[in-house]
């Protein structure tokens, strides 16, 4: 049987014809290995993010009077925040 002359056989993409084939809009994926692609944008970066403070987040329900007392204690002791005031108060127990 005679090969069909109308069927165009696509040549393999090489380094020499890569740009020309890409400019013509032809497929050039056979030149690259998608399984070995290197992602250069996005994702986690080493050393990024907030550093661990060594503390555990807990939810505590306090009465409004207890909150006022803790805030007053924080002001008296010149502590930076509510959490620091609670830690100092517990340490002094």
C-alpha positions in Angstrom: 0.0 0.0 0.0 1.2 3.4 -1.0 1.7 5.9 1.9 -0.8 8.8 1.9 1.1 11.8 0.5 -1.5 14.2 2.0 -0.6 13.2 5.5 2.1 15.5 6.7 4.6 13.9 9.0 5.7 16.3 11.8 9.4 16.5 12.3 10.8 16.3 15.8 11.5 19.6 17.5 15.2 20.4 17.9 17.2 23.2 19.3 17.7 24.6 15.8 14.0 24.6 14.8 12.5 25.4 18.2 12.0 29.2 17.7 10.7 28.9 14.2 8.2 26.2 15.1 7.1 28.2 18.2 6.7 31.4 16.1 4.5 29.5 13.6 2.3 28.3 16.5 3.3 24.6 16.1 3.5 22.3 19.1 7.0 22.3 20.6 6.3 20.3 23.8 8.1 17.3 22.5 11.4 19.3 23.0 10.7 19.8 26.7 10.2 17.3 29.5 7.2 18.5 31.6 7.9 16.0 34.3 11.2 17.8 35.1 9.8 21.3 35.0 11.2 23.7 37.5 8.7 26.0 39.1 10.2 29.4 39.7 7.1 31.4 40.9 4.9 30.9 43.9 5.1 28.3 46.7 6.7 28.4 50.1 10.1 30.1 50.4 12.7 28.9 52.9 12.6 31.1 56.1 9.4 32.9 55.1 6.5 33.4 57.5 6.2 34.2 61.2 8.8 32.5 63.4 7.4 30.2 66.1 7.1 31.9 69.5 6.9 28.6 71.5 3.3 29.4 72.6 0.0 27.6 72.2 -3.2 29.3 71.2 -6.0 28.8 73.7 -9.5 30.4 73.9 -10.4 31.5 77.4 -13.7 33.1 78.4 -13.4 35.9 81.0 -15.9 38.2 82.6 -15.7 41.9 81.7 -14.4 42.6 85.3 -11.6 40.1 84.9 -10.6 41.7 81.6 -10.5 45.1 83.1 -8.3 43.9 86.0 -5.9 42.2 83.5 -5.7 45.3 81.4 -5.0 47.5 84.5 -2.3 45.0 85.6 -0.7 45.3 82.1 -0.7 49.1 82.3 0.8 49.1 85.8 3.5 46.7 84.9 4.1 48.3 81.4 3.5 45.0 79.7 3.1 45.1 75.9 -0.2 43.1 75.5 -3.0 41.2 77.2 -1.2 37.9 76.6 1.9 39.1 78.3 -0.1 40.3 81.2 -1.8 36.9 81.7 1.5 35.1 81.5 3.1 37.5 84.1 0.1 37.1 86.4 0.3 33.3 86.2 4.0 33.3 86.7 3.6 35.3 89.9 1.1 32.8 91.4 
